[in-house]
Amino acid sequence: MPKVLVADKLSPDGIEVLKQTADVDVRTGLPREELIACIGEYDGLVVRSATKVTADVIAAANKLKIIGRAGVGVDNIDVPAATARGIVVVNSPEGNTIAAAELTMALLLALSRSIPTADASLKHGEWERSKYVGVEVYNKTLGIIGLGKIGREVAKRAQAFGMETLGYDPFLSADVAKNIGVRLLELADLLKQSDYITLHLPKNKETEGLISSAQFAMMKDGARIVNVARGGIIDEAALAEALKQGKVAGAAVDVYSQEPVSLDNPLLSAPNIVTTPHLGASTAEAQNKVAVDVAEQIVDYFNGKPARAAVNMPAVSAEVLARISPYLTLAERIGALMTQTVEGRIEGIEVTYCGDLANEETGPVTRAVLAGILRPMLSERVNFVNAPMTAEARGIRVTESRSSTMGDFTSLLCVTAHTDKGEKEITGTIFGKSDIRIIRIDGYRIDLMPEGTMLVAPHIDKPGIIGKVGTILGNRGINIGGMYVGREKAGSRAIMVLSVDSSIPDDAMREIVRVDGIENVKQVTFQTE
């Protein structure tokens, strides 16, 4: 029977689940040296946030097969070190779903009826009923930005209150949205039509500052906004100003750009705002759920079943991994390039393997493609294990095919995205043992090393365009590290990809897209997990 160490406080229900399959030792608060000294005895380890599972702890874990984090984040676990040792790391990404959805509705209702300020007023001896006339949510329109698990639970609850639900999520198919009673719109249209707006997105390069002055200007006069997702998605200064000017009638915020929040945060002095100290997952039930969820995954793993929320790739044979490892990186980079340049909502992904690669175990490669596509825009953690399930939940069809056609290359990996606006195709290969290259984008031959930050600009092939773009970047001190151009024929359509040493500001992007002949322009950043 496997032996499991519970190193942090865990709910009794979680411990009872573990005891179904394992001998369980509960030893909380172990100093680092004691943890290193004893970890070699155990097949499994369960932690929350207090215990730090560092590389030296993992190095001493000779028998360890799985680490469970009873919560969402795994910052206290050295995941790469665990992966290198073949140790599966699991967490509980769904344990706080209901808690966060209920807090969203609680804040929405508290905001609508001025409950916090009315409570404070009464406790100061005031009886000002007319001052706290609220508004009903019934028959109002709620715009939900991000329709992951939490966003969908919010939609369900809002519909029960008689609200119309709109949604913005570039990774959700129209059919899935229809099934959950949400009408999909582009972000600008959602902002213009919503009485209430709630956010359920991760914070990343694409979403940071997503709602700022320009977006507040698009909203209805008197709109109300709720954020229990991540701080920094809303520009706090812009929100405070919109509240002061009355453009936004009220806001409710649980998360902040810096936490704990400082007293000089403009939101704390803004009118008509409800603030809470990041309480999204703070319910007894959520804490119990994450413990049980992780315990169940560990039990499944010891019973030979896959862990449903592994944050690292399950082990494959050393021989297979050695052969496909470069293609895992290539696949993620193709996916990242795809999701940052594609137009429209992705409805299907087709992955084609050509040449020698077609004879390998390509399941992990397909998962890497999906992780690269989905990871930048989803709040839930996407990895090689859960990427197929995440794609399926969002109505994205995934198909694989194999072909002997490869032209001049030994192996090719071709990914095609089918969207509501057309198709996009990106093909890559490996030169030598690990030289990752993109060799075709939408039919244009190219020789691109996908790394760092890049500008991608389809255009009409005519003199001066590349020079004008270079001048715009040069005027802002942005150095071009490499240039890649593919075209059909002289004077026809072409694609330009510039590798740059720093991010391109929005005003430069707007100036570039105005260059005569430029069709559109995208900035792409390749990031590791």
KOLTI-161464 format. One line per 2 residues: number of its first residue (from 1); their letters; for each residue x, y, z of C-alpha. Coordinates in steps of 0.001 Angstrom, whole numbers, plus 500000, padded with zeros to 6 digits. Layout:
% residues N
NUM) a) X/Y/Z  ...;
//
This chain:
% residues 529
1) mp) 500000/500000/500000  501414/503429/499054;
3) kv) 502342/505855/501796  501217/509514/501706;
5) lv) 502472/512443/503756  500040/515283/504481;
7) ad) 502374/518181/505277  499817/520993/505706;
9) kl) 496460/521241/507440  493868/519371/505370;
11) sp) 490172/518825/505905  489259/515501/507586;
13) dg) 487163/514568/504534  490227/514767/502311;
15) ie) 492248/512599/504683  489487/509981/504775;
17) vl) 489526/509796/500964  493284/509222/500995;
19) kq) 492923/506422/503531  490881/504434/500999;
21) ta) 494104/503598/499159  497095/504719/501200;
23) dv) 498709/504775/504604  498459/508427/505619;
25) dv) 500771/510334/507951  499684/513847/508953;
27) rt) 502802/515808/509942  502178/519527/509569;
29) gl) 504629/522354/510097  507736/520314/509333;
31) pr) 510922/522397/509066  512643/522100/505692;
33) ee) 515408/519877/507051  512943/517439/508616;
35) li) 510872/517311/505428  513997/516485/503401;
37) ac) 514966/513841/505950  511635/512010/505853;
39) ig) 510277/512546/502328  512136/509519/500990;
41) ey) 509660/507261/502812  506606/508449/500877;
43) dg) 504936/507708/497545  502641/510750/497731;
45) lv) 502735/514245/499246  499859/516631/499942;
47) vr) 500445/520310/500680  498585/523585/500685;
49) sa) 500510/526861/500502  502697/526694/503622;
51) tk) 505030/523824/502745  507614/524643/500085;
53) vt) 508350/521669/497851  511688/522842/496510;
55) ad) 514169/521132/494221  516184/519804/497149;
57) vi) 513053/518313/498714  512240/516630/495406;
59) aa) 515832/515399/495047  515464/513587/498372;
61) an) 512102/512052/497388  513343/508726/496045;
63) kl) 509911/507038/496088  507667/510051/495422;
65) ki) 505261/509596/492508  502680/512351/492972;
67) ig) 502379/515727/494706  498933/517162/495408;
69) ra) 498332/520859/496048  495008/521438/497817;
71) gv) 494298/524690/495999  494774/526328/492621;
73) gv) 498292/527759/492556  501446/525651/492595;
75) dn) 503943/528440/493248  505246/526605/496307;
77) id) 506120/523513/494244  509103/523268/491899;
79) vp) 507092/521777/489043  510005/521514/486549;
81) aa) 512062/519618/489145  509128/517290/489784;
83) ta) 508620/516735/486072  512280/515931/485563;
85) rg) 511933/513223/488231  508748/511839/486656;
87) iv) 506587/513063/489546  503033/514077/488662;
89) vv) 501850/517343/490220  498101/517881/490624;
91) ns) 496028/520759/491947  492356/521621/492324;
93) pe) 491457/524256/489737  487681/523903/490170;
95) gn) 487366/523850/493951  486589/527567/494230;
97) ti) 484217/527818/491245  480983/528043/493223;
99) aa) 482538/530261/495893  483717/532784/493284;
101) ae) 480414/532700/491393  478412/533258/494583;
103) lt) 480668/536127/495645  480102/537706/492227;
105) ma) 476343/537605/492724  476646/538799/496338;
107) ll) 478659/541825/495232  476327/542516/492322;
109) la) 473317/542584/494658  475122/544524/497392;
111) ls) 476124/547092/494791  472593/547381/493418;
113) rs) 471017/547983/496831  473858/549971/498515;
115) ip) 473935/547415/501325  477412/548190/502754;
117) ta) 476871/551955/502949  473304/551582/504250;
119) da) 474568/549242/506963  477307/551677/507972;
121) sl) 474846/554586/507958  472381/552803/510232;
123) kh) 475147/551866/512674  476070/555566/512851;
125) ge) 472550/556363/514074  471150/557534/510722;
127) we) 467812/556555/509174  468064/557730/505571;
129) rs) 465869/555388/503560  465494/557785/500653;
131) ky) 469279/558096/500305  469649/554378/499568;
133) vg) 467082/553791/496852  468565/550964/494794;
135) ve) 467961/549349/491410  466631/545906/490539;
137) vy) 468702/543404/488612  465557/541822/487166;
139) nk) 465244/542459/483429  468709/544024/483281;
141) tl) 471519/542911/480970  474654/541311/482411;
143) gi) 477782/541213/480254  480116/538362/481269;
145) ig) 483694/538770/480061  485211/535281/480168;
147) lg) 482990/532211/480070  485109/529618/481809;
149) ki) 483738/527555/484665  483147/530539/486961;
151) gr) 481697/532716/484217  479209/530002/483301;
153) ev) 478105/529560/486908  477558/533310/487132;
155) ak) 475451/533174/483955  473290/530430/485441;
157) ra) 472647/532436/488606  472037/535703/486772;
159) qa) 469473/534014/484541  467669/532794/487660;
161) fg) 467365/536462/488678  465734/537248/485334;
163) me) 468774/538898/483749  469659/538714/480069;
165) tl) 473204/537351/479743  475688/538471/477114;
167) gy) 479170/537025/476813  482593/537740/475364;
169) dp) 484962/534792/475046  487031/534244/471887;
171) fl) 487539/530588/472841  483897/529580/473222;
173) sa) 481861/528339/470277  478483/529883/469488;
175) dv) 476773/526506/470004  478124/526101/473540;
177) ak) 477166/529692/474381  473658/529104/473080;
179) ni) 473337/525974/475203  474099/527950/478368;
181) gv) 471756/530786/477440  474423/533376/476641;
183) rl) 474516/535540/473532  478102/535966/472323;
185) le) 479261/539426/471254  482494/541188/470519;
187) la) 483859/543037/473554  482932/546525/472338;
189) dl) 479330/545482/471654  479042/543823/475061;
191) lk) 480275/546969/476790  477759/549131/474904;
193) qs) 474761/546922/475655  475304/545825/479279;
195) dy) 473775/547320/482418  476137/545214/484538;
197) it) 479555/543844/483592  481500/541100/485372;
199) lh) 484980/539803/484610  486220/536214/484836;
201) lp) 489597/536206/483065  493198/535459/483921;
203) kn) 495643/538330/484154  498208/538156/481381;
205) ke) 499710/540325/478658  496489/540235/476655;
207) te) 494123/541046/479529  496118/543476/481678;
209) gl) 494405/546856/481464  491671/545333/479283;
211) is) 489094/547684/480810  490398/551240/480853;
213) sa) 489251/554748/479933  488344/553873/476338;
215) qf) 486227/550937/477453  484475/552944/480176;
217) am) 483605/555516/477522  481861/552783/475497;
219) mk) 479647/551716/478396  476121/552851/479051;
221) dg) 475840/555835/481362  475203/554336/484788;
223) ar) 476644/550893/484097  477918/548851/487029;
225) iv) 480993/546605/487054  482155/543684/489232;
227) nv) 485646/542147/489348  486405/539015/491365;
229) ar) 488901/537687/488788  492363/539256/489032;
231) gg) 493658/542704/489872  495102/544653/486984;
233) ii) 492529/543590/484387  490724/546840/485181;
235) de) 492741/550060/485155  492103/551130/488762;
237) aa) 492745/554836/488194  490418/554851/485179;
239) la) 487701/553085/487176  488042/555539/490061;
241) ea) 487705/558443/487626  484668/556872/485916;
243) lk) 483036/556514/489337  483808/560119/490285;
245) qg) 482411/561412/487006  479272/559269/487335;
247) kv) 479860/557460/484036  479952/554226/486056;
249) ag) 477184/554177/488673  478908/551643/490884;
251) aa) 481615/549032/491136  482403/546035/493307;
253) vd) 486016/544861/493492  487538/541873/495290;
255) vy) 490997/541877/493647  493662/544543/493182;
257) sq) 496782/545244/491165  498793/545015/494384;
259) ep) 497747/542858/497322  497435/543487/500191;
261) vs) 495954/546699/498841  497677/549925/499859;
263) ld) 495731/552777/501411  496610/555093/498521;
265) np) 494832/552854/496003  492379/555203/494204;
267) ll) 489553/552703/494521  489470/553006/498308;
269) sa) 488475/556675/498079  486197/556391/495051;
271) pn) 482423/556841/495488  479853/554083/495020;
273) iv) 482233/551174/495303  482098/547969/497349;
275) tt) 485506/546533/498212  486436/543174/499733;
277) ph) 489882/541667/500502  490157/538891/497873;
279) lg) 487487/536610/499311  486745/534681/496098;
281) as) 487753/531251/497446  487177/531978/501130;
283) ta) 484377/529591/502035  484487/526532/504257;
285) ea) 483001/524494/501428  485646/525597/498909;
287) qn) 488453/524706/501289  486892/521280/501836;
289) kv) 486336/520734/498103  489957/521371/497155;
291) av) 491110/518872/499792  488715/516164/498636;
293) dv) 489409/516872/494969  493178/516493/495345;
295) ae) 492774/513410/497542  490536/511778/494927;
297) qi) 493101/512465/492209  495853/510863/494277;
299) vd) 493653/507821/494901  492881/507608/491163;
301) yf) 496562/507811/490328  497482/504979/492701;
303) ng) 494638/502939/491178  496109/503330/487695;
305) kp) 493791/506085/486477  494943/509460/485048;
307) ar) 494912/512476/487335  492334/514869/485912;
309) aa) 494087/518106/486881  497790/517372/486484;
311) vn) 499805/520551/485932  502679/518771/484247;
313) mp) 502844/516274/481439  502334/512631/482407;
315) av) 505425/510504/482005  506224/508830/478666;
317) sa) 509029/506442/477972  512454/508031/477901;
319) ev) 513026/506933/474300  509774/508442/473032;
321) la) 510263/511622/475020  513751/512095/473572;
323) ri) 512368/511875/470030  509287/514068/470427;
325) sp) 510550/516593/472977  511566/519247/470393;
327) yl) 508146/518902/468758  506408/519611/472081;
329) tl) 508082/523019/472165  507379/523585/468465;
331) ae) 503730/522636/468989  503278/525107/471851;
333) ri) 504915/527880/469839  502701/527167/466820;
335) ga) 499674/527254/469127  500758/530540/470697;
337) lm) 501347/532086/467265  497981/530795/466091;
339) tq) 495938/532174/468973  497603/535610/468788;
341) tv) 497135/536050/465021  493949/534205/464118;
343) eg) 490838/536166/463178  487477/535078/464535;
345) ri) 486342/532499/467059  488132/529153/466876;
347) eg) 485678/526313/466237  488039/523532/465193;
349) ie) 491717/522595/465260  493246/520152/462775;
351) vt) 496729/518796/463500  498512/517027/460639;
353) yc) 501683/514978/461108  503884/514381/458084;
355) gd) 506944/512222/457472  508794/510517/460311;
357) la) 506755/512393/462902  503627/510599/461691;
359) ne) 505057/507339/463046  505576/508626/466591;
361) et) 503281/508753/469636  501848/512167/468785;
363) gp) 499170/512468/471468  501392/514659/473675;
365) vt) 502209/516856/470678  498528/517502/469956;
367) ra) 498020/518357/473619  500938/520791/473382;
369) vl) 499309/522479/470382  496057/522901/472312;
371) ag) 497836/524163/475425  499641/526777/473329;
373) il) 496371/527896/471762  494249/527963/474914;
375) rp) 496685/529035/477631  496976/532789/476828;
377) ml) 493291/533588/477283  491853/531212/479863;
379) se) 491625/531743/483599  491856/528058/484381;
381) rv) 495329/526552/484118  495768/524722/480805;
383) nf) 498404/522024/480473  499181/518965/478380;
385) vn) 496829/516841/480462  493688/518985/480559;
387) ap) 494008/520787/477207  491816/518286/475278;
389) mt) 489067/518437/477920  489231/522236/477965;
391) ae) 488931/522395/474178  486005/519976/474215;
393) ar) 484218/521958/476919  484464/525036/474729;
395) gi) 483088/523303/471663  486402/523246/469796;
397) rv) 486635/520185/467565  490086/518588/467448;
399) te) 491167/516224/464693  494447/514518/463874;
401) sr) 495644/513239/460526  498837/511753/459124;
403) ss) 500416/512160/455740  503461/510849/453904;
405) tm) 503701/514125/451968  506497/516283/453358;
407) gd) 508322/517930/450457  511925/518665/451331;
409) ft) 511540/517978/455046  511946/514851/457128;
411) sl) 508999/515742/459370  506356/518465/459408;
413) lc) 503797/519600/461966  500884/521468/460399;
415) vt) 498137/523114/462459  494972/524522/460891;
417) ah) 492445/526581/462843  488878/526684/461543;
419) td) 487079/529834/462700  483806/531581/462062;
421) kg) 485755/533888/459724  487790/531349/457779;
423) ek) 490926/529278/458233  494483/529845/459355;
425) ei) 497353/527416/458768  500811/527320/460346;
427) tg) 503440/524672/459611  506680/524021/461446;
429) ti) 509571/521595/461566  512768/520784/463425;
431) fg) 516165/521317/461829  518871/519092/463244;
433) ks) 518055/517911/466764  516286/520907/468270;
435) di) 516269/523912/465912  512608/524993/465959;
437) ri) 511297/526697/462827  508011/527961/461384;
439) ir) 508262/527339/457654  504792/528316/456391;
441) id) 502036/530721/457450  498798/530694/455449;
443) gy) 500616/529273/452450  503504/531752/452524;
445) ri) 506935/530145/452718  508954/531604/455563;
447) dl) 511896/530683/457804  510996/531873/461290;
449) mp) 512449/531114/464720  509434/531527/467064;
451) eg) 510806/533212/470162  510650/536511/472047;
453) tm) 508399/539265/470703  507379/539553/467067;
455) lv) 505302/541727/464782  503262/539881/462149;
457) ap) 501899/541941/459261  500204/540597/456114;
459) hi) 500552/543233/453391  500663/544017/449696;
461) dk) 504177/543484/448337  505330/546879/447106;
463) pg) 508389/549067/447655  508778/551049/450872;
465) ii) 506462/549155/453245  509165/547362/455184;
467) gk) 511203/550548/455405  508263/552553/456744;
469) vg) 507549/549980/459426  511230/549917/460377;
471) ti) 511243/553711/460661  508201/553693/462959;
473) lg) 509899/551200/465245  513250/552965/465074;
475) nr) 511694/556295/466049  510586/554633/469296;
477) gi) 513930/553016/469992  512727/549503/469194;
479) ni) 515482/547375/467701  514698/544807/465011;
481) gg) 516557/541569/465654  515413/539689/462569;
483) my) 513152/540023/459548  511286/537253/457749;
485) vg) 509251/537814/454574  507171/535419/452513;
487) re) 505199/536265/449382  503234/534698/446565;
489) ka) 504948/536682/443798  506256/540209/443221;
491) gs) 503515/542804/443701  501040/540373/445232;
493) ra) 500137/539629/448845  502932/538906/451311;
495) im) 503598/538464/455017  506261/540215/457089;
497) vl) 507431/539016/460494  509811/541184/462500;
499) sv) 511621/539943/465601  512006/542868/468022;
501) ds) 513940/543331/471246  511103/544937/473227;
503) si) 507321/545257/473262  505741/547554/470696;
505) pd) 503509/550272/472227  499897/550613/471118;
507) da) 500430/553946/469366  503171/552409/467217;
509) mr) 500888/549507/466323  498190/551971/465270;
511) ei) 500682/553893/463143  501920/550706/461481;
513) vr) 498437/549544/460527  497879/552906/458793;
515) vd) 500838/552341/456451  499517/552055/452910;
517) gi) 499501/548384/451918  499458/546916/455439;
519) en) 496372/544709/455802  496557/544117/459550;
521) vk) 499197/543826/462220  499562/541624/465295;
523) qv) 502094/541595/468105  503034/538103/469258;
525) tf) 504855/537154/472450  506156/533645/473060;
527) qt) 506164/532807/476744  506972/529644/478644;
529) e) 504564/528089/481167;
//
